[in-house]
Amino acid sequence: MANAVLAFKNYNVIKGIWGSPWVGTKYFELFLNNPAFMMLIKNTLAISFYQLAVSFPFPILLALALNEVKNMAFKKTVQMVTYAPYFISTVVMVSIVMLFLSPRLGIINTIANAMGFESINYLGESGMFRSIYVFSDVWQTMGYSAVIYLAALAGIDPSLYEAAKVDGASRIQKILHVDLPGIMPTAVIILILSVGNIMAVGFEKMYLLQNPLNLATSEIISTYVYKMGLLNANYSFATAVGLFNSVINLILLVVVNGIAKRTSSNSLW
């Protein structure tokens, strides 16, 4: 953390971090006045909130559905199928997405062609990039995230289900009045952590899915930091941008934690 002072210095390789001249907030001002600033913030927030809105409820729905399944063989099969993609490396997963969406050989376009439709270069359409990124992420992480909620469901007092049964509650009513309140503390904690990382969109998959055609919606702060810091060797500027990003995340985390504490009595601290 001490080396984050690099963001306030004009880094010189020979002099090192601490020997480099102090320039204050020069690089922060350069970033804020950069023509790409608004595009980076817009893309980062748009993808982050889209991902949060879609990926947050899916694991909960999957966990609630699996909790109602009585056939253990079917339940374990579904768990395995949904859990397995989490262990696929990002590079392999991106390769699978590219193969599926390929304009010439992709299965999606092959089916579309057979139905009389024209091929679409999905990864070349900037308007489709966010949906491709978000739903591929849901496919990869949904099963893993559902395990947390299944563990929370397993910890619910069985007497609550018995009382609901005696009262004549249907399955839907049990889910609404027993399951959901039982996993709510876990869901709130995960939501707080997710909002706290709202600006930290996954760099690897984003960078691998990028191409010149979708750059208008795929260029985010983390990929910009990589290009400026490592590819252009502008270390001080990249550190300033990364530090700006981290401070925003910290502020969001504190604010959301405070809101959750006041509204639901569940919080990180």
Buried (B, 14 or more C-beta within 10 A) or exposed (E): EEEEBBBBBBBEEEEEBEEBEEBEEBBBEBBEEBEEBEBBBEBBBBBBEBBBEBBBEBBBEBBBEBBBEEEEEEBEEBBEEBBEBBEBEBEEBBEBBBEBBBBEEBEBBBEBEEEEEEBBBBBBBBEBBBEBBBBBBBBBBBBBBBBBBBEBBEEBEEEBBEEBEEEEBEEEEBBEBBBBEBBEBBBBBBBBEBBBBBBBBBBBBBBBBBBEEBBEBBBBBBBBBBBBBEEEEBBBBBBBBBBBBBEBBEEBBBEBBEEBBEEEEBBBE
